[in-house]
C-alpha cells in the first residue's frame, strides 16, 4: 500500500520555487473509477456494483477491507490523503486492520 498526501496548490508551490510545472494525463494502465457512499460502491456512471458488509470498529471507512480485496490478488493500492497528518493516521489505521484481515484469510 502506497500512501500519498496530495498537493492542491502545486502551481503556487512551483511559482514560489521558481520552477517549471510539468503535468500530463498519460497513464501506463487504465484507471477505473469507483465511488464509495456509505456501504455502497458505484461505478463512474453511478451504477451500484457492490454493497459492503457493516464496517468493523477498526476500519470505519472500509479502507483496509477494500485495499485487502485488491492486495490479495497480487495488485497494488495507492491511497491519497489531503494532508500529511491524515496520511500518517490513515497509514497506522490501515496497517493494523490489514494485519487482522490477512490473518483472518489464512
Secondary structure, DSSP 4 states (H G I P E B T S, - for coil): -EEEE--TTHHHHHHHHT---------SS----EEEETTEEEETTS-EEEEPPPPPGGGTTSHHHHHHHHHTTT---EEEESSHHHHHHHHHHHHHHHHHHHHHT-
